[in-house]
Amino acid sequence: MEGNLEEYPLLIGQTGLLRGQRWVLNKPLVIGREATCEVAIADRQVSRFHARLTPTPEGVILEDMGSKNGTYCNGNPVANPMTLQDGDMVQIALAGQFIFLTSDATMPLVESADRPGRLRLDLRSRRVWVNQQQVDPPLSALQFHVLRVLYDSQGQVVDRQGLIAAAWGDEQTIGVSEQALDALIRRLRDRLAAIDSDYPYIVTVRGHGLRLDNPPME
């Protein structure tokens, strides 16, 4: 096989028996119930040949193969072939969820060892732990992008425009309101508080932005 595998996009299982498993997208990949599929899900909700991912020079194309119970991307049904974006969540009926990453060449496997905080991130699989409990279901791509920026700047205040750029991308920041960021932060706080309500984690510094308060494990 030619090329460095770290340069290829990845599909990583997020739920069930496939959680943590990863597939390198250097060739077409079919997801389905049939054992011959590259990603086989033994569940009656899944069609024999359910969905296909095809690498192209323009990106990885996701298409539903006429499944009975549908293929979804970030919660939206996939009616026509679509190009996946980094961090997209692919759902196969109700039986399997996968995250799409454009590459893991520059991502560390786990969080830095000198950060023994109550909040931990695995940047490769995009999983999050709070007080040693994994956040499940996984955070949305937008929530994870914001949390990662705050995590990388622990103890430092990140201005709101920087967080918007991190979540939506520099090219899409125009037109994104601060109310949209507030709603995103509120949902993120709710997800963290559902596991550990003893700490605020995301702290608002009025007039400046937000910072991550990640206390050490007790």
TORKE-393713 format. One line per field, with one value per residue: residue number from 1; residue in three letters; z, y, x of N, C-alpha, C in turn. Coordinates in steps of 0.1 Angstrom, whole numbers. Example, Ala and Ser with C-alpha at 12.3 -4.5 7.8 and 13.67 -1.06 7.14 Angstrom:
BEGIN
nr c(1 / 2)
rest c(ALA / SER)
n.c3 c(78 / 71)
n.c2 c(-57 / -22)
n.c1 c(132 / 128)
ca.c3 c(78 / 71)
ca.c2 c(-45 / -11)
ca.c1 c(123 / 137)
c.c3 c(78 / 79)
c.c2 c(-33 / 0)
c.c1 c(132 / 129)
// end
This chain:
BEGIN
nr c(1 / 2 / 3 / 4 / 5 / 6 / 7 / 8 / 9 / 10 / 11 / 12 / 13 / 14 / 15 / 16 / 17 / 18 / 19 / 20 / 21 / 22 / 23 / 24 / 25 / 26 / 27 / 28 / 29 / 30 / 31 / 32 / 33 / 34 / 35 / 36 / 37 / 38 / 39 / 40 / 41 / 42 / 43 / 44 / 45 / 46 / 47 / 48 / 49 / 50 / 51 / 52 / 53 / 54 / 55 / 56 / 57 / 58 / 59 / 60 / 61 / 62 / 63 / 64 / 65 / 66 / 67 / 68 / 69 / 70 / 71 / 72 / 73 / 74 / 75 / 76 / 77 / 78 / 79 / 80 / 81 / 82 / 83 / 84 / 85 / 86 / 87 / 88 / 89 / 90 / 91 / 92 / 93 / 94 / 95 / 96 / 97 / 98 / 99 / 100 / 101 / 102 / 103 / 104 / 105 / 106 / 107 / 108 / 109 / 110 / 111 / 112 / 113 / 114 / 115 / 116 / 117 / 118 / 119 / 120 / 121 / 122 / 123 / 124 / 125 / 126 / 127 / 128 / 129 / 130 / 131 / 132 / 133 / 134 / 135 / 136 / 137 / 138 / 139 / 140 / 141 / 142 / 143 / 144 / 145 / 146 / 147 / 148 / 149 / 150 / 151 / 152 / 153 / 154 / 155 / 156 / 157 / 158 / 159 / 160 / 161 / 162 / 163 / 164 / 165 / 166 / 167 / 168 / 169 / 170 / 171 / 172 / 173 / 174 / 175 / 176 / 177 / 178 / 179 / 180 / 181 / 182 / 183 / 184 / 185 / 186 / 187 / 188 / 189 / 190 / 191 / 192 / 193 / 194 / 195 / 196 / 197 / 198 / 199 / 200 / 201 / 202 / 203 / 204 / 205 / 206 / 207 / 208 / 209 / 210 / 211 / 212 / 213 / 214 / 215 / 216 / 217 / 218)
rest c(MET / GLU / GLY / ASN / LEU / GLU / GLU / TYR / PRO / LEU / LEU / ILE / GLY / GLN / THR / GLY / LEU / LEU / ARG / GLY / GLN / ARG / TRP / VAL / LEU / ASN / LYS / PRO / LEU / VAL / ILE / GLY / ARG / GLU / ALA / THR / CYS / GLU / VAL / ALA / ILE / ALA / ASP / ARG / GLN / VAL / SER / ARG / PHE / HIS / ALA / ARG / LEU / THR / PRO / THR / PRO / GLU / GLY / VAL / ILE / LEU / GLU / ASP / MET / GLY / SER / LYS / ASN / GLY / THR / TYR / CYS / ASN / GLY / ASN / PRO / VAL / ALA / ASN / PRO / MET / THR / LEU / GLN / ASP / GLY / ASP / MET / VAL / GLN / ILE / ALA / LEU / ALA / GLY / GLN / PHE / ILE / PHE / LEU / THR / SER / ASP / ALA / THR / MET / PRO / LEU / VAL / GLU / SER / ALA / ASP / ARG / PRO / GLY / ARG / LEU / ARG / LEU / ASP / LEU / ARG / SER / ARG / ARG / VAL / TRP / VAL / ASN / GLN / GLN / GLN / VAL / ASP / PRO / PRO / LEU / SER / ALA / LEU / GLN / PHE / HIS / VAL / LEU / ARG / VAL / LEU / TYR / ASP / SER / GLN / GLY / GLN / VAL / VAL / ASP / ARG / GLN / GLY / LEU / ILE / ALA / ALA / ALA / TRP / GLY / ASP / GLU / GLN / THR / ILE / GLY / VAL / SER / GLU / GLN / ALA / LEU / ASP / ALA / LEU / ILE / ARG / ARG / LEU / ARG / ASP / ARG / LEU / ALA / ALA / ILE / ASP / SER / ASP / TYR / PRO / TYR / ILE / VAL / THR / VAL / ARG / GLY / HIS / GLY / LEU / ARG / LEU / ASP / ASN / PRO / PRO / MET / GLU)
n.c3 c(0 / -9 / 3 / 34 / 60 / 79 / 65 / 53 / 53 / 81 / 95 / 125 / 149 / 172 / 189 / 206 / 198 / 179 / 188 / 190 / 170 / 139 / 105 / 76 / 51 / 23 / 1 / -15 / 9 / 23 / 43 / 61 / 68 / 58 / 59 / 43 / 39 / 44 / 68 / 90 / 104 / 126 / 127 / 126 / 118 / 100 / 66 / 41 / 24 / 32 / 33 / 16 / 15 / -4 / -14 / -31 / -53 / -45 / -20 / 6 / -3 / 9 / 6 / 7 / 2 / -7 / 16 / 41 / 66 / 66 / 63 / 81 / 85 / 108 / 121 / 100 / 73 / 47 / 16 / -10 / -26 / -7 / 3 / 29 / 59 / 80 / 112 / 110 / 119 / 113 / 110 / 111 / 104 / 135 / 146 / 146 / 150 / 137 / 136 / 113 / 102 / 87 / 87 / 108 / 111 / 125 / 150 / 185 / 202 / 228 / 255 / 268 / 291 / 312 / 321 / 343 / 346 / 357 / 334 / 303 / 271 / 241 / 214 / 189 / 186 / 193 / 217 / 250 / 285 / 316 / 349 / 350 / 336 / 305 / 281 / 267 / 246 / 221 / 220 / 198 / 166 / 165 / 192 / 202 / 188 / 200 / 227 / 225 / 217 / 240 / 258 / 249 / 256 / 283 / 313 / 302 / 288 / 261 / 233 / 222 / 194 / 185 / 194 / 179 / 153 / 156 / 159 / 137 / 116 / 97 / 73 / 76 / 96 / 94 / 98 / 118 / 148 / 182 / 198 / 188 / 195 / 222 / 227 / 218 / 237 / 260 / 257 / 256 / 282 / 296 / 289 / 301 / 327 / 333 / 339 / 358 / 381 / 399 / 392 / 372 / 348 / 321 / 320 / 321 / 313 / 318 / 293 / 281 / 273 / 272 / 294 / 302 / 331 / 346 / 370 / 391 / 393 / 422)
n.c2 c(-12 / 22 / 52 / 71 / 59 / 76 / 99 / 96 / 99 / 91 / 67 / 64 / 42 / 49 / 39 / 10 / -23 / -16 / 6 / 27 / 13 / 17 / 27 / 31 / 53 / 48 / 37 / 27 / 21 / 0 / 0 / -22 / -49 / -73 / -98 / -95 / -69 / -40 / -27 / -43 / -46 / -63 / -62 / -60 / -37 / -26 / -24 / -49 / -40 / -10 / 17 / 37 / 49 / 68 / 76 / 105 / 128 / 153 / 149 / 128 / 109 / 104 / 81 / 69 / 36 / 29 / 21 / 7 / 19 / 42 / 66 / 89 / 122 / 141 / 141 / 147 / 133 / 115 / 121 / 124 / 118 / 131 / 153 / 146 / 164 / 174 / 160 / 153 / 135 / 103 / 84 / 52 / 40 / 32 / 19 / 22 / 45 / 68 / 87 / 110 / 118 / 139 / 135 / 120 / 128 / 148 / 147 / 141 / 109 / 107 / 129 / 153 / 141 / 158 / 170 / 163 / 167 / 169 / 170 / 154 / 149 / 129 / 135 / 122 / 103 / 119 / 118 / 125 / 128 / 132 / 137 / 110 / 97 / 88 / 110 / 104 / 102 / 111 / 145 / 170 / 180 / 208 / 215 / 200 / 212 / 238 / 231 / 220 / 241 / 257 / 239 / 236 / 260 / 262 / 278 / 303 / 331 / 330 / 348 / 356 / 358 / 342 / 317 / 314 / 313 / 289 / 270 / 273 / 278 / 299 / 310 / 310 / 326 / 351 / 363 / 346 / 347 / 361 / 351 / 326 / 314 / 315 / 298 / 274 / 271 / 269 / 245 / 228 / 232 / 221 / 194 / 187 / 192 / 174 / 151 / 159 / 181 / 196 / 214 / 243 / 243 / 256 / 289 / 322 / 352 / 383 / 407 / 399 / 371 / 335 / 309 / 278 / 260 / 236 / 216 / 197 / 161 / 146)
n.c1 c(9 / 7 / 21 / 19 / 0 / -10 / -17 / -40 / -77 / -98 / -122 / -139 / -152 / -178 / -197 / -211 / -200 / -181 / -168 / -140 / -127 / -110 / -109 / -90 / -93 / -84 / -93 / -125 / -151 / -175 / -203 / -224 / -248 / -240 / -215 / -193 / -188 / -167 / -170 / -187 / -219 / -237 / -267 / -302 / -314 / -297 / -291 / -281 / -262 / -254 / -243 / -219 / -185 / -164 / -132 / -121 / -103 / -114 / -123 / -138 / -166 / -198 / -225 / -258 / -269 / -295 / -307 / -329 / -334 / -320 / -292 / -273 / -259 / -244 / -269 / -286 / -306 / -291 / -297 / -286 / -254 / -227 / -200 / -179 / -169 / -143 / -146 / -173 / -202 / -213 / -241 / -255 / -285 / -300 / -280 / -252 / -226 / -202 / -172 / -158 / -126 / -103 / -76 / -51 / -25 / -12 / -22 / -20 / -21 / -32 / -42 / -18 / 6 / 12 / -10 / -30 / -58 / -93 / -108 / -104 / -90 / -91 / -75 / -73 / -94 / -114 / -127 / -140 / -134 / -148 / -141 / -132 / -151 / -165 / -178 / -208 / -235 / -210 / -196 / -208 / -194 / -189 / -191 / -169 / -147 / -147 / -142 / -117 / -101 / -102 / -91 / -65 / -56 / -54 / -62 / -59 / -75 / -97 / -107 / -140 / -144 / -123 / -131 / -155 / -144 / -129 / -149 / -167 / -151 / -128 / -138 / -165 / -172 / -184 / -215 / -222 / -237 / -232 / -250 / -254 / -230 / -232 / -254 / -242 / -221 / -236 / -249 / -227 / -217 / -238 / -236 / -212 / -217 / -237 / -223 / -204 / -211 / -198 / -179 / -174 / -160 / -161 / -155 / -168 / -153 / -160 / -163 / -140 / -137 / -137 / -125 / -109 / -114 / -98 / -96 / -73 / -72 / -86)
ca.c3 c(0 / -10 / 11 / 48 / 64 / 87 / 56 / 48 / 62 / 89 / 100 / 138 / 155 / 184 / 197 / 205 / 196 / 170 / 194 / 190 / 158 / 129 / 91 / 68 / 38 / 11 / -9 / -11 / 20 / 24 / 56 / 60 / 76 / 51 / 65 / 33 / 40 / 51 / 81 / 91 / 116 / 127 / 133 / 116 / 114 / 90 / 54 / 38 / 19 / 37 / 29 / 10 / 15 / -16 / -15 / -44 / -51 / -39 / -6 / 8 / -6 / 16 / -1 / 11 / -9 / -8 / 29 / 46 / 78 / 64 / 67 / 85 / 87 / 118 / 124 / 88 / 64 / 35 / 4 / -21 / -22 / -1 / 7 / 43 / 64 / 93 / 124 / 107 / 126 / 104 / 117 / 103 / 111 / 149 / 150 / 146 / 149 / 134 / 133 / 101 / 104 / 74 / 89 / 122 / 110 / 134 / 163 / 194 / 205 / 240 / 260 / 273 / 304 / 322 / 323 / 350 / 351 / 357 / 320 / 295 / 257 / 232 / 202 / 177 / 185 / 197 / 229 / 262 / 298 / 327 / 362 / 346 / 329 / 291 / 276 / 257 / 232 / 219 / 217 / 184 / 161 / 169 / 207 / 204 / 184 / 210 / 239 / 222 / 218 / 254 / 264 / 244 / 262 / 297 / 322 / 294 / 282 / 246 / 229 / 216 / 180 / 183 / 195 / 167 / 142 / 158 / 157 / 124 / 105 / 94 / 62 / 79 / 109 / 90 / 99 / 130 / 159 / 195 / 204 / 184 / 203 / 236 / 227 / 218 / 250 / 270 / 255 / 260 / 297 / 301 / 287 / 311 / 341 / 334 / 345 / 370 / 383 / 410 / 387 / 360 / 337 / 311 / 328 / 313 / 318 / 312 / 285 / 275 / 266 / 281 / 297 / 308 / 345 / 346 / 383 / 391 / 399 / 436)
ca.c2 c(0 / 33 / 64 / 70 / 57 / 88 / 109 / 93 / 101 / 79 / 66 / 58 / 38 / 57 / 33 / -4 / -32 / -10 / 18 / 27 / 7 / 27 / 23 / 40 / 56 / 49 / 30 / 27 / 13 / -2 / -3 / -30 / -61 / -84 / -100 / -92 / -54 / -36 / -24 / -52 / -43 / -74 / -56 / -61 / -23 / -22 / -32 / -58 / -30 / 2 / 30 / 36 / 60 / 67 / 87 / 112 / 140 / 164 / 146 / 115 / 110 / 95 / 79 / 58 / 26 / 25 / 14 / 8 / 27 / 55 / 70 / 103 / 129 / 151 / 141 / 149 / 122 / 116 / 117 / 124 / 117 / 143 / 153 / 147 / 174 / 170 / 160 / 149 / 123 / 95 / 75 / 41 / 37 / 35 / 8 / 25 / 59 / 69 / 101 / 111 / 127 / 141 / 129 / 121 / 129 / 158 / 146 / 132 / 98 / 111 / 142 / 154 / 135 / 168 / 176 / 154 / 173 / 162 / 169 / 149 / 148 / 121 / 143 / 114 / 97 / 130 / 114 / 133 / 122 / 142 / 130 / 96 / 91 / 93 / 117 / 96 / 102 / 121 / 158 / 174 / 185 / 222 / 215 / 195 / 222 / 248 / 226 / 217 / 254 / 261 / 229 / 239 / 273 / 261 / 289 / 315 / 336 / 330 / 358 / 350 / 356 / 331 / 305 / 313 / 308 / 275 / 261 / 274 / 280 / 313 / 314 / 310 / 334 / 362 / 359 / 338 / 356 / 357 / 343 / 312 / 309 / 314 / 286 / 263 / 270 / 265 / 230 / 222 / 232 / 211 / 180 / 184 / 192 / 161 / 141 / 165 / 194 / 202 / 224 / 250 / 240 / 267 / 301 / 334 / 363 / 393 / 417 / 393 / 358 / 324 / 301 / 265 / 257 / 221 / 212 / 184 / 149 / 145)
ca.c1 c(0 / 15 / 18 / 18 / -14 / -15 / -21 / -54 / -88 / -102 / -135 / -136 / -164 / -180 / -207 / -213 / -188 / -172 / -162 / -126 / -121 / -108 / -107 / -83 / -101 / -75 / -101 / -139 / -155 / -189 / -209 / -236 / -249 / -233 / -202 / -182 / -186 / -155 / -175 / -199 / -227 / -246 / -279 / -313 / -317 / -288 / -293 / -270 / -252 / -262 / -238 / -205 / -176 / -155 / -122 / -119 / -94 / -121 / -127 / -145 / -180 / -207 / -237 / -267 / -270 / -308 / -310 / -343 / -335 / -314 / -279 / -274 / -246 / -247 / -283 / -294 / -306 / -283 / -305 / -278 / -240 / -222 / -186 / -177 / -160 / -136 / -154 / -187 / -207 / -220 / -250 / -261 / -298 / -298 / -271 / -238 / -222 / -188 / -167 / -149 / -114 / -96 / -62 / -46 / -11 / -7 / -30 / -15 / -30 / -40 / -39 / -5 / 7 / 14 / -23 / -38 / -70 / -106 / -113 / -93 / -94 / -83 / -77 / -74 / -108 / -123 / -135 / -139 / -137 / -150 / -140 / -129 / -163 / -166 / -190 / -215 / -229 / -199 / -199 / -209 / -181 / -188 / -188 / -155 / -138 / -146 / -136 / -103 / -94 / -101 / -83 / -52 / -52 / -59 / -58 / -58 / -88 / -98 / -118 / -152 / -143 / -115 / -139 / -163 / -135 / -125 / -161 / -174 / -141 / -126 / -145 / -179 / -175 / -193 / -229 / -224 / -239 / -227 / -261 / -252 / -219 / -238 / -262 / -233 / -214 / -246 / -251 / -215 / -217 / -248 / -231 / -202 / -224 / -245 / -214 / -197 / -217 / -191 / -170 / -180 / -151 / -160 / -157 / -169 / -146 / -168 / -156 / -128 / -140 / -139 / -113 / -112 / -110 / -96 / -90 / -66 / -79 / -84)
c.c3 c(0 / -1 / 26 / 52 / 72 / 78 / 51 / 58 / 70 / 92 / 114 / 144 / 169 / 193 / 196 / 204 / 187 / 176 / 195 / 178 / 148 / 115 / 83 / 55 / 27 / 0 / -5 / 0 / 21 / 38 / 55 / 69 / 70 / 56 / 56 / 33 / 48 / 65 / 83 / 104 / 117 / 134 / 123 / 111 / 102 / 78 / 50 / 33 / 21 / 32 / 24 / 11 / 4 / -16 / -29 / -42 / -44 / -25 / -6 / 6 / 2 / 8 / 6 / -1 / -10 / 5 / 33 / 57 / 78 / 69 / 70 / 87 / 96 / 121 / 112 / 79 / 52 / 23 / -9 / -17 / -17 / 3 / 22 / 47 / 77 / 105 / 122 / 114 / 116 / 112 / 107 / 110 / 126 / 155 / 151 / 143 / 147 / 132 / 122 / 104 / 91 / 75 / 103 / 122 / 121 / 148 / 172 / 198 / 217 / 245 / 267 / 288 / 316 / 325 / 330 / 355 / 351 / 343 / 312 / 281 / 250 / 218 / 189 / 175 / 188 / 208 / 241 / 274 / 308 / 340 / 360 / 340 / 315 / 288 / 265 / 257 / 231 / 217 / 202 / 179 / 165 / 184 / 209 / 200 / 194 / 222 / 237 / 223 / 232 / 262 / 261 / 251 / 277 / 306 / 315 / 289 / 267 / 242 / 222 / 201 / 176 / 184 / 184 / 155 / 143 / 155 / 143 / 113 / 101 / 83 / 65 / 91 / 106 / 91 / 111 / 142 / 172 / 202 / 200 / 192 / 217 / 237 / 226 / 231 / 261 / 269 / 259 / 275 / 302 / 300 / 297 / 325 / 343 / 341 / 358 / 372 / 394 / 405 / 374 / 347 / 327 / 318 / 319 / 320 / 311 / 305 / 278 / 267 / 275 / 283 / 303 / 322 / 346 / 359 / 382 / 397 / 414 / 440)
c.c2 c(12 / 44 / 61 / 69 / 69 / 99 / 107 / 96 / 89 / 79 / 58 / 55 / 45 / 50 / 17 / -12 / -26 / 2 / 16 / 21 / 18 / 21 / 34 / 41 / 58 / 42 / 30 / 17 / 12 / -6 / -11 / -42 / -73 / -86 / -96 / -77 / -51 / -32 / -32 / -49 / -54 / -70 / -56 / -47 / -19 / -31 / -39 / -49 / -16 / 15 / 28 / 50 / 58 / 79 / 92 / 123 / 152 / 161 / 132 / 117 / 100 / 94 / 68 / 49 / 21 / 17 / 16 / 18 / 40 / 57 / 85 / 109 / 141 / 153 / 143 / 137 / 125 / 111 / 116 / 123 / 131 / 142 / 155 / 158 / 169 / 171 / 156 / 136 / 115 / 84 / 65 / 36 / 41 / 25 / 11 / 40 / 60 / 84 / 100 / 122 / 127 / 135 / 129 / 122 / 138 / 157 / 137 / 121 / 102 / 124 / 142 / 148 / 145 / 175 / 167 / 160 / 164 / 160 / 164 / 147 / 138 / 128 / 134 / 108 / 107 / 125 / 123 / 126 / 133 / 134 / 114 / 89 / 97 / 99 / 109 / 99 / 113 / 135 / 160 / 179 / 200 / 223 / 210 / 205 / 233 / 243 / 224 / 230 / 258 / 251 / 232 / 252 / 273 / 272 / 303 / 319 / 336 / 339 / 351 / 348 / 345 / 318 / 303 / 307 / 294 / 266 / 261 / 275 / 294 / 318 / 316 / 319 / 345 / 357 / 351 / 347 / 352 / 349 / 328 / 306 / 306 / 301 / 273 / 261 / 265 / 250 / 223 / 221 / 222 / 197 / 177 / 183 / 180 / 150 / 146 / 179 / 202 / 214 / 230 / 246 / 252 / 280 / 313 / 345 / 376 / 404 / 412 / 380 / 347 / 317 / 288 / 264 / 242 / 217 / 199 / 173 / 149 / 131)
c.c1 c(9 / 11 / 18 / 4 / -19 / -20 / -35 / -65 / -91 / -117 / -133 / -150 / -165 / -190 / -206 / -199 / -178 / -165 / -147 / -119 / -120 / -105 / -100 / -90 / -92 / -81 / -116 / -142 / -170 / -193 / -222 / -236 / -242 / -219 / -190 / -180 / -173 / -158 / -188 / -206 / -238 / -259 / -290 / -317 / -309 / -290 / -280 / -259 / -258 / -256 / -224 / -198 / -166 / -145 / -121 / -108 / -100 / -125 / -134 / -160 / -188 / -220 / -245 / -269 / -285 / -313 / -324 / -344 / -327 / -299 / -280 / -260 / -250 / -262 / -292 / -294 / -298 / -291 / -297 / -263 / -235 / -208 / -185 / -167 / -154 / -145 / -169 / -190 / -216 / -228 / -256 / -273 / -296 / -288 / -257 / -235 / -207 / -184 / -157 / -138 / -107 / -82 / -59 / -31 / -5 / -14 / -23 / -25 / -38 / -35 / -25 / -5 / 8 / 1 / -33 / -51 / -83 / -112 / -101 / -99 / -85 / -85 / -78 / -88 / -118 / -132 / -131 / -142 / -138 / -150 / -140 / -141 / -164 / -179 / -196 / -230 / -219 / -204 / -200 / -196 / -179 / -184 / -173 / -145 / -136 / -139 / -121 / -95 / -92 / -91 / -68 / -47 / -56 / -53 / -58 / -72 / -87 / -110 / -129 / -151 / -133 / -122 / -149 / -156 / -132 / -137 / -166 / -164 / -140 / -135 / -160 / -182 / -184 / -207 / -232 / -225 / -233 / -238 / -259 / -241 / -224 / -246 / -253 / -226 / -224 / -248 / -239 / -214 / -227 / -243 / -220 / -208 / -232 / -236 / -208 / -202 / -209 / -182 / -177 / -173 / -150 / -164 / -158 / -162 / -152 / -159 / -143 / -130 / -142 / -126 / -118 / -106 / -110 / -89 / -83 / -75 / -76 / -78)
// end
